[in-house]
Amino acid sequence: MEGRPLFVEASVNIPTGHKVGMVGRNGTGKTTLFRIIRGELALEGGEISVPKGARIGGVAQEAPASEVSLLDTVLAADVERTDLLSESETATNPARIADIQTRLADIDAWSAEARASMILKGLGFDDHQHALPCSDFSGGWRMRVALAAVLFSQPDLLLLDEPTNYLDLEGALWLENYLTRYPHSVLIISHDRGLLNRSVGAILHLEDRKLTLYQGNYDTFAETRAARIAVAEAENKKVEAKREHLQKFVDRFRYTASKAVQAQSRIKMIEKLKPINTPQEAALRAFSFPTPEELSPPIISMESASVGYDGKAILSHMTLRIDQDDRIALLGKNGEGKSTLSKMLAGRLETISGRMTSARKLRIGYFAQHQMDELHPEETPIEHLRRERPLETPARLRARLSGFGLMADQAETIVSRLSGGQKARLTLLLATLEAPHLLILDEPTNHLDMESREALVDALTAYSGAVILVSHDMHLLGLVADRLWLVNKGRVTVFEEDLEAYRKHLLSKDTPQKPGKLSKQKPKAKPPSRDQVKTLRVEAKKSEERVTKLNIMRDKLAKKLANPALYENDKLGEMEVWQKKYAEVMNALDRAETMWMEAEAKLEKVLKSTGS
């Protein structure tokens, strides 16, 4: 922490049994707080208390790598059960044997294997893998075993620090559902908006070295905080106006004898004027993707293509195409071939049979987690860029870095000292340096905080190339992808329904029925009638008018909330009413803007198809 305090007079009370998501920018001290709760670090002042006798559990820093099987590793996490079973083999006193058996029954010890298997399966391990030793699996998969172990042990306070970072979408959705039914308290650090919307009932926000607890899910937190920011910014404007007024008097009369006392009085008043503590947005949230020139479609096409390793096909009979305006999310469990398909599209794997053809001038950008390991740890970001752009000036190189949120300090910091998020930004910059026509992103958000994830959504929305996206972040997929491809059992097929339907399929353990067949050509729609075009125009116009009305309502409410009189003690109830109304309007405005964009997109697509 290098002497910098992470918390100053931070206080919060979380009732027993509550499920709380913890958010805050990277580096604010969320993980440090977890270490303090676990007793690994000492407080310099204040106290943290948990119910007497409460068991605190979290995922171990080191993933298990022993010869013990996955199932036995998870079962061993229930220390009481393990000890009782061991004692039952040697106990001779009848009374003690009876006590042991009673306690084993009380903790449901006899269903333990079934429960442990269920958790392992939910986190992506097939039945036959449960008997394999942990050492057979990579570090990421062993972290899943560590997660399974702590979930099985069911501590009274479950601490999870970014658990979805080593899960695929299917595992993340299973965890969401599991946490909603977890019988004890949960405190989870996460930047996964879907997880925080569906699995917790409150948000603990760490900002400016203070803790604030918000009731409701992440969306509710975001709306409430937006209202607070609007109020604080309005108050800051008033403070600044008053400061300027006082300063003018001081500048005019400071050296006038008859006004000297008044001038000194106003100087003291200026010193006492403090800015309202406005919640600070992440300063380094920008992404700026270069714009590629347009290529004739398709940019990639495949005919009966197969791909795999050492001559053995992982994916077969792929007949599909990608155009430059496609935004495609790859769905499917880890190990089914999503990364294999990504590597083939990126040109890093050759087809075994069939054919894949690409546009002659096609440029491809490829981002995957392992590429962060290919960075040079003893070199700075600007040195990485200089290797790729040796003729560019230092000012131009720095401008490129700042376009990805890597400012002056980070530009000259060696990679080994950068945070995970900063390394991800650098890797993403290198992947997009050549203005690719196709950008392949394999889990791009694992090290990005919430603000950076939203910035990535904005950048991908503005990007004019094709996107292939693999991610466990449902929020990102929902906002970016407009096509879903299911990678399953050696095939790639179109999933015709939406992400919510896919989520329900997974949670109900249903196999998606009739996902559809990927054809080489996109199906041709019937030309729209004049009435259909007219209807879409009316829909787009109404949507725009609703957004305008809601913007007016928002401005009026913001003005109301900026009135200091509203915050007098006898008007606290009135203040809460107006804040709630503001949050409701902001929520409605968000939905209205989405509907407007969708209406405009439909109209634009129809007009394009008719040549209008």
KEDO-178256 format. One line per field, with one value per residue (C-alpha): residue in one letter; residue number from 1; x, y, z. Coordinates in steps of 0.02 Angstrom, whole numbers, always signed. Each point is the difference from the previous one (the first is absolute). Layout:
<sites>
res = c(a; ...) .
n = c(NUM; ...) .
px = c(X; ...) .
py = c(Y; ...) .
pz = c(Z; ...) .
</sites>
This chain:
<sites>
res = c(m; e; g; r; p; l; f; v; e; a; s; v; n; i; p; t; g; h; k; v; g; m; v; g; r; n; g; t; g; k; t; t; l; f; r; i; i; r; g; e; l; a; l; e; g; g; e; i; s; v; p; k; g; a; r; i; g; g; v; a; q; e; a; p; a; s; e; v; s; l; l; d; t; v; l; a; a; d; v; e; r; t; d; l; l; s; e; s; e; t; a; t; n; p; a; r; i; a; d; i; q; t; r; l; a; d; i; d; a; w; s; a; e; a; r; a; s; m; i; l; k; g; l; g; f; d; d; h; q; h; a; l; p; c; s; d; f; s; g; g; w; r; m; r; v; a; l; a; a; v; l; f; s; q; p; d; l; l; l; l; d; e; p; t; n; y; l; d; l; e; g; a; l; w; l; e; n; y; l; t; r; y; p; h; s; v; l; i; i; s; h; d; r; g; l; l; n; r; s; v; g; a; i; l; h; l; e; d; r; k; l; t; l; y; q; g; n; y; d; t; f; a; e; t; r; a; a; r; i; a; v; a; e; a; e; n; k; k; v; e; a; k; r; e; h; l; q; k; f; v; d; r; f; r; y; t; a; s; k; a; v; q; a; q; s; r; i; k; m; i; e; k; l; k; p; i; n; t; p; q; e; a; a; l; r; a; f; s; f; p; t; p; e; e; l; s; p; p; i; i; s; m; e; s; a; s; v; g; y; d; g; k; a; i; l; s; h; m; t; l; r; i; d; q; d; d; r; i; a; l; l; g; k; n; g; e; g; k; s; t; l; s; k; m; l; a; g; r; l; e; t; i; s; g; r; m; t; s; a; r; k; l; r; i; g; y; f; a; q; h; q; m; d; e; l; h; p; e; e; t; p; i; e; h; l; r; r; e; r; p; l; e; t; p; a; r; l; r; a; r; l; s; g; f; g; l; m; a; d; q; a; e; t; i; v; s; r; l; s; g; g; q; k; a; r; l; t; l; l; l; a; t; l; e; a; p; h; l; l; i; l; d; e; p; t; n; h; l; d; m; e; s; r; e; a; l; v; d; a; l; t; a; y; s; g; a; v; i; l; v; s; h; d; m; h; l; l; g; l; v; a; d; r; l; w; l; v; n; k; g; r; v; t; v; f; e; e; d; l; e; a; y; r; k; h; l; l; s; k; d; t; p; q; k; p; g; k; l; s; k; q; k; p; k; a; k; p; p; s; r; d; q; v; k; t; l; r; v; e; a; k; k; s; e; e; r; v; t; k; l; n; i; m; r; d; k; l; a; k; k; l; a; n; p; a; l; y; e; n; d; k; l; g; e; m; e; v; w; q; k; k; y; a; e; v; m; n; a; l; d; r; a; e; t; m; w; m; e; a; e; a; k; l; e; k; v; l; k; s; t; g; s) .
n = c(1; 2; 3; 4; 5; 6; 7; 8; 9; 10; 11; 12; 13; 14; 15; 16; 17; 18; 19; 20; 21; 22; 23; 24; 25; 26; 27; 28; 29; 30; 31; 32; 33; 34; 35; 36; 37; 38; 39; 40; 41; 42; 43; 44; 45; 46; 47; 48; 49; 50; 51; 52; 53; 54; 55; 56; 57; 58; 59; 60; 61; 62; 63; 64; 65; 66; 67; 68; 69; 70; 71; 72; 73; 74; 75; 76; 77; 78; 79; 80; 81; 82; 83; 84; 85; 86; 87; 88; 89; 90; 91; 92; 93; 94; 95; 96; 97; 98; 99; 100; 101; 102; 103; 104; 105; 106; 107; 108; 109; 110; 111; 112; 113; 114; 115; 116; 117; 118; 119; 120; 121; 122; 123; 124; 125; 126; 127; 128; 129; 130; 131; 132; 133; 134; 135; 136; 137; 138; 139; 140; 141; 142; 143; 144; 145; 146; 147; 148; 149; 150; 151; 152; 153; 154; 155; 156; 157; 158; 159; 160; 161; 162; 163; 164; 165; 166; 167; 168; 169; 170; 171; 172; 173; 174; 175; 176; 177; 178; 179; 180; 181; 182; 183; 184; 185; 186; 187; 188; 189; 190; 191; 192; 193; 194; 195; 196; 197; 198; 199; 200; 201; 202; 203; 204; 205; 206; 207; 208; 209; 210; 211; 212; 213; 214; 215; 216; 217; 218; 219; 220; 221; 222; 223; 224; 225; 226; 227; 228; 229; 230; 231; 232; 233; 234; 235; 236; 237; 238; 239; 240; 241; 242; 243; 244; 245; 246; 247; 248; 249; 250; 251; 252; 253; 254; 255; 256; 257; 258; 259; 260; 261; 262; 263; 264; 265; 266; 267; 268; 269; 270; 271; 272; 273; 274; 275; 276; 277; 278; 279; 280; 281; 282; 283; 284; 285; 286; 287; 288; 289; 290; 291; 292; 293; 294; 295; 296; 297; 298; 299; 300; 301; 302; 303; 304; 305; 306; 307; 308; 309; 310; 311; 312; 313; 314; 315; 316; 317; 318; 319; 320; 321; 322; 323; 324; 325; 326; 327; 328; 329; 330; 331; 332; 333; 334; 335; 336; 337; 338; 339; 340; 341; 342; 343; 344; 345; 346; 347; 348; 349; 350; 351; 352; 353; 354; 355; 356; 357; 358; 359; 360; 361; 362; 363; 364; 365; 366; 367; 368; 369; 370; 371; 372; 373; 374; 375; 376; 377; 378; 379; 380; 381; 382; 383; 384; 385; 386; 387; 388; 389; 390; 391; 392; 393; 394; 395; 396; 397; 398; 399; 400; 401; 402; 403; 404; 405; 406; 407; 408; 409; 410; 411; 412; 413; 414; 415; 416; 417; 418; 419; 420; 421; 422; 423; 424; 425; 426; 427; 428; 429; 430; 431; 432; 433; 434; 435; 436; 437; 438; 439; 440; 441; 442; 443; 444; 445; 446; 447; 448; 449; 450; 451; 452; 453; 454; 455; 456; 457; 458; 459; 460; 461; 462; 463; 464; 465; 466; 467; 468; 469; 470; 471; 472; 473; 474; 475; 476; 477; 478; 479; 480; 481; 482; 483; 484; 485; 486; 487; 488; 489; 490; 491; 492; 493; 494; 495; 496; 497; 498; 499; 500; 501; 502; 503; 504; 505; 506; 507; 508; 509; 510; 511; 512; 513; 514; 515; 516; 517; 518; 519; 520; 521; 522; 523; 524; 525; 526; 527; 528; 529; 530; 531; 532; 533; 534; 535; 536; 537; 538; 539; 540; 541; 542; 543; 544; 545; 546; 547; 548; 549; 550; 551; 552; 553; 554; 555; 556; 557; 558; 559; 560; 561; 562; 563; 564; 565; 566; 567; 568; 569; 570; 571; 572; 573; 574; 575; 576; 577; 578; 579; 580; 581; 582; 583; 584; 585; 586; 587; 588; 589; 590; 591; 592; 593; 594; 595; 596; 597; 598; 599; 600; 601; 602; 603; 604; 605; 606; 607; 608; 609; 610; 611; 612) .
px = c(+0; +159; -64; -158; -157; -134; -139; -31; -143; -89; -152; -137; -116; -53; -138; +28; -63; +9; +82; +101; +100; +154; +51; +128; +138; +152; +129; -120; +28; -141; +114; +95; -165; -31; +172; -39; -167; +92; +127; +147; +33; -15; -102; +88; -160; -182; -64; -84; -116; -91; -122; +87; +49; -40; +104; +77; +44; +75; +88; +180; +136; +86; -98; +12; +128; +11; -32; -163; -155; -114; -141; +107; +78; -172; -61; +153; -54; -133; +125; -129; -68; +175; +51; -159; +18; +181; -47; -144; +125; +95; -129; -44; -107; -184; -58; +132; -43; -182; +47; +105; -139; -127; +110; +37; -186; -26; +125; -72; +167; -71; -56; +167; +68; -157; +8; +186; -29; -142; +111; +143; -120; -74; +174; +35; +75; -75; -41; +150; +119; -51; +114; +151; +141; +8; +173; -78; -79; +66; +8; -165; -93; +81; -65; -173; +37; +50; -164; -97; +84; -48; -178; -15; +65; -140; +87; -110; +82; +49; +130; +19; +125; -41; -52; -61; +173; +41; -173; -82; -174; -82; +96; -34; -187; +1; +91; -127; -141; +94; +34; -184; -35; +154; -62; +125; +81; +94; +118; +59; +120; -51; -8; -124; -159; -111; +62; -28; -174; -62; +93; +12; -121; +118; +155; +147; +93; +181; +46; +103; +56; -179; -129; -181; -134; -138; -155; -49; +96; +134; -120; -90; +169; +51; -163; +9; +181; -37; -128; +128; +129; -126; -39; +184; +50; -139; +60; +179; -55; -83; +156; +110; -116; +5; +189; +16; -116; +101; +165; -54; -32; +169; +93; -85; +14; +144; +113; -135; +16; -185; -41; +150; -96; -141; +128; +89; -168; -40; +171; -40; -170; +84; +117; -149; -90; +29; -58; -139; +72; -54; +24; +143; -19; +148; +119; +77; -146; +26; +21; +23; -2; +66; -121; +35; -45; -153; +24; -122; -98; +32; +165; +12; -93; +15; -59; -6; +153; +74; +131; +93; +170; +122; -118; -146; -152; -77; -128; -66; -114; +0; -85; -17; +42; +49; -36; +81; -158; -20; +8; +6; +6; +66; -98; +44; +90; +187; +84; -131; +108; -35; +185; +42; -123; +71; +177; -54; -86; +155; +109; +91; -69; -14; -155; +16; -125; -123; +40; +9; +25; +32; -12; +165; +37; -77; +86; -42; +26; +6; -10; +10; +48; +159; +62; +24; +135; +88; +34; +181; +1; +155; -56; -117; -160; +82; +143; -128; -78; +169; +38; -158; +13; +188; -23; -134; +42; -7; -146; -99; +39; -58; -159; -36; +25; -110; -137; -4; +7; +188; +58; +174; +42; -48; +88; +169; -39; +68; -134; +38; -57; -161; -168; -97; -118; +144; +80; -168; -12; +175; -37; -163; +92; +128; -139; -89; +153; -20; -184; -64; -156; -36; +31; +1; -17; +20; -51; +53; -78; +84; +114; -109; -100; -181; +37; +125; -125; -128; +134; +37; -185; +1; +156; -68; -165; +91; +122; -35; +78; -65; +11; +15; -27; +29; -48; -84; -65; -185; -15; +140; -70; -175; +54; +126; -52; -142; +33; +28; +97; -7; +159; -53; +45; +118; -120; -32; -183; -105; -95; -160; -61; +75; +123; -135; -74; +173; +20; -167; +49; +158; -81; -141; +129; -91; +95; -38; -123; +19; +129; -7; +124; +134; -16; +129; -115; -106; -186; -84; -144; -156; +5; -95; -164; -30; -112; +139; +121; -128; -30; +187; +16; -142; +79; +169; -81; -99; +156; +96; -140; -4; +188; -20; -139; +99; +153; -107; -67; +177; +61; -146; +31; +187; -39; -118; +133; +129; -103; +88; -166; -51; +133; -59; -43; -187; +0; +95; -154; -32; +182; -13; -157; +85; +157; -108; -91; +167; +62; -163; +16; +182; -51; -143; +117; +124; -138; -71; +169; +25; -172; +38; +164; -83; -139; +124; +104; -154; -51; +177; +10; -167; +44; +167; -86; -119; +137; -82) .
py = c(+0; +107; +104; +57; -23; -102; +31; +151; -10; -124; -74; -119; -128; -153; -105; -186; -103; +140; -18; +154; +45; +107; +121; +137; +46; -113; +42; +76; -140; -127; -152; +78; +16; -186; -39; +105; -91; -166; +60; -3; +187; +107; +159; +161; +65; -47; -178; -132; -119; -157; -109; -104; -171; +44; -93; +111; -80; +54; -73; -46; +102; -159; -120; -182; -97; -165; -179; +2; -17; +149; -79; -40; +174; +78; -122; +38; +183; -51; -22; -53; -139; -60; -4; -89; -134; -27; -13; -118; -129; -6; +46; -141; +89; -35; +171; +87; -107; +49; +184; -12; -83; +127; +144; -77; -12; +180; +68; -110; -87; -146; +110; +90; -90; +39; +184; +13; -81; +120; +150; -68; -34; +174; +75; -96; -168; -153; -151; -102; +142; -3; -150; +76; +79; +190; -3; -54; +172; +172; +142; +76; -164; -32; +170; -67; -146; +124; +92; -163; -42; +162; -9; -178; +48; +131; +127; +120; +145; -41; +120; -11; +109; +9; -184; +10; +47; -185; -58; -8; +69; -164; -12; +183; -23; -156; +97; +142; -123; -91; +160; +51; -161; +7; -12; +118; +172; +41; +143; -5; +114; +4; +107; -120; +102; -151; -87; +157; +25; -177; -68; +138; +113; +143; +86; +55; +139; +41; +174; +144; -117; -11; -141; +31; -135; +12; -110; -87; -76; +82; +89; +78; +52; +80; +100; +58; +50; +96; +101; +35; +55; +120; +78; +13; +78; +129; +40; +17; +127; +103; -9; +54; +146; +59; -17; +107; +133; +10; +1; +149; +99; -51; +45; +169; +56; -98; +151; +131; +49; +27; -173; -98; -84; -55; -64; -104; -67; -56; -81; -108; -40; -55; -114; -82; -34; -183; -89; -125; -176; -50; -187; -13; -98; -102; +122; -128; -83; +43; -122; +66; -129; +55; -7; -129; +27; -95; -167; -89; -138; -132; +33; -185; -150; -185; -153; -166; +55; -104; +56; -78; -56; -133; -50; -32; +109; +96; +89; -71; +36; +189; +95; +181; +179; +160; +174; +160; +57; -163; -1; -184; -76; -178; -102; -170; -82; +13; -139; -7; +97; +187; +43; -124; +87; +170; -57; -66; +164; +94; -105; -87; -172; -77; -94; -189; -19; +106; +180; +170; +153; +179; +168; +45; +155; -68; +53; -91; +54; -138; +22; -149; -14; -97; +143; +106; -126; +38; +180; +40; +22; +111; +118; +149; +20; +135; -121; -131; +128; +59; -178; +1; +183; +42; +156; +84; +144; -24; +123; -107; -159; +82; +57; -180; -58; +136; -53; -163; +80; -23; +173; +74; -97; -169; +35; -4; -139; -173; -128; -110; +144; +36; -60; -136; +129; +105; -153; -42; +177; -12; -170; +66; +150; -113; -111; +148; +99; -47; +52; -179; -40; -145; +9; -164; +22; -151; +51; +183; +60; -112; +137; +151; +94; +50; +169; -78; -133; +135; +93; -160; -16; +180; -31; -161; +85; +137; -123; -29; -172; -174; -69; -180; -1; -135; +60; -52; +179; -7; +189; +22; -136; +70; +175; -46; -162; -11; -180; -153; -153; -156; -105; -172; -181; +39; +112; +187; +46; +157; +20; +82; +62; +136; -7; -5; -155; -79; +40; -83; -153; -19; +25; -122; -125; -5; -27; +142; -70; +23; +138; +18; -31; +119; +30; +71; +140; +103; -30; +129; +92; +49; +181; +109; +81; +188; -23; -89; +141; +129; -95; -5; +187; +36; -115; +86; +172; -46; -73; +160; +107; -107; +22; +189; +5; -105; +112; +150; -92; -49; +181; +62; -132; +35; +185; -49; -111; +140; +111; +4; +29; -176; -69; +84; -120; +24; -43; -165; -98; +118; -17; -190; +14; +114; -108; -153; +92; +52; -181; -58; +131; -48; -183; +45; +109; -143; -115; +134; +35; -186; -13; +153; -72; -166; +88; +104; -157; -92; +147; +21; -186; +4; +158; -77; -157; +104; +111; +155) .
pz = c(+0; +6; +147; -89; +106; -89; +128; +110; +126; -113; +87; -54; +80; -101; +80; +19; -146; -128; -170; -46; -154; +25; -137; -26; -119; -12; +132; +127; +127; -23; +10; +146; +94; -27; +71; +153; +27; -11; +129; -121; +22; +156; +13; +49; +80; +25; -1; -107; +90; -56; +99; +133; -65; -182; -128; -135; -165; -166; -149; +37; -87; -57; -110; +59; -103; +96; -53; +100; -108; -33; +100; +151; -4; +10; +134; +107; +10; +127; +141; +130; -111; -41; +184; +54; -133; +50; +184; -37; -64; +165; +134; +122; +130; -44; +61; -106; -152; +21; +13; -158; -99; +62; -49; -171; -28; +58; -128; -138; -20; -99; -145; -4; -153; -100; +52; -41; -171; -36; +36; -107; -143; +14; -15; -160; +50; -85; +108; -57; +50; +184; +33; -87; +102; +13; -78; -166; -21; -44; +125; -56; +20; +169; +57; -39; +116; +136; -28; +7; +165; +87; -66; +65; +173; +15; +115; +99; -93; -179; -75; -189; -94; -187; -8; -180; -65; -19; -52; -171; -31; +47; +165; +40; -26; +109; +137; -10; +30; +138; +96; -2; +98; +113; +181; +84; -21; -160; -40; -180; -92; -182; -156; -79; -16; -32; +156; +105; -71; +30; +152; +131; +92; +39; -69; +109; -89; +44; -60; +66; +143; +63; -2; -50; +3; -129; +9; -161; -145; -106; -118; +149; +73; -165; -12; +181; -18; -160; +97; +138; -129; -80; +170; +50; -166; +16; +177; -62; -130; +137; +110; -146; -42; +180; +2; -157; +73; +162; -94; -106; +159; +72; -162; -6; +181; +78; +3; +37; +182; +29; -68; +67; +141; -116; -126; +133; +57; -177; -20; +152; -75; -163; +99; +84; -164; -37; -159; +24; -6; -175; -34; -120; -161; -59; -82; -116; -84; -183; -144; -175; -139; -171; -147; -137; -183; -61; -88; -114; +90; +55; +86; +50; -70; +38; -92; +95; +98; +141; +125; +145; +61; -60; -139; +119; -32; +144; -110; -164; -148; +26; -141; +54; -45; +87; -66; +61; +91; +99; +191; +48; +175; +15; +127; +72; +145; +21; -96; -138; -123; +15; +14; -138; -116; +51; -40; -170; -43; +57; -116; +142; -43; -173; -56; -1; -141; -96; -43; +84; -109; +56; -84; -83; +107; +160; +161; +162; +180; +129; +189; +118; +182; -36; -109; +155; +48; -166; +52; +43; +190; +9; -139; +13; -102; -105; -41; -54; -118; -65; -55; -106; -56; -5; -108; +105; +116; +189; +6; -123; +97; +161; -85; -51; +179; +73; -123; +98; +172; +25; +50; +26; +159; -72; -166; +88; +125; -38; -39; +151; +113; -93; +66; -89; -73; -67; -81; -79; -71; -74; -76; -73; -73; -84; -68; -82; -55; -184; -7; -21; -101; +120; +187; +96; +188; +114; +179; -16; +164; +129; +68; -38; +131; -26; -78; -120; -52; -40; -99; -98; -42; -64; -105; -76; -39; -96; -84; -185; -16; +38; +177; +60; +188; +131; +175; +162; +18; -47; +7; -128; -114; +9; -51; -134; -85; -125; -54; +110; -56; +107; +4; +60; -34; -142; -96; -17; -19; +13; +163; -60; +170; +110; +145; +132; -84; -2; +185; +39; -103; +102; +170; -40; -65; -166; -160; -119; -123; -186; +9; -188; -136; -56; -185; -115; -53; +118; -27; -111; +79; -97; -59; +124; -51; +2; +153; +93; -39; +56; +163; +37; -34; +122; +131; -17; +13; +155; +81; -34; +73; +158; +23; -19; +131; +122; -22; +46; +154; +50; -11; +106; +133; +1; +29; +142; +80; -14; +118; +171; +89; -47; +118; +159; +141; -12; -185; +1; -50; -145; -54; -9; -106; -126; -6; -34; -140; -75; +2; -82; -137; -32; -14; -119; -103; -17; -63; -115; -79; -30; -82; -106; -61; -39; -96; -100; -37; -64; -108; -68; -42; -91; -97; -48; -64; -107; -66; +77) .
</sites>
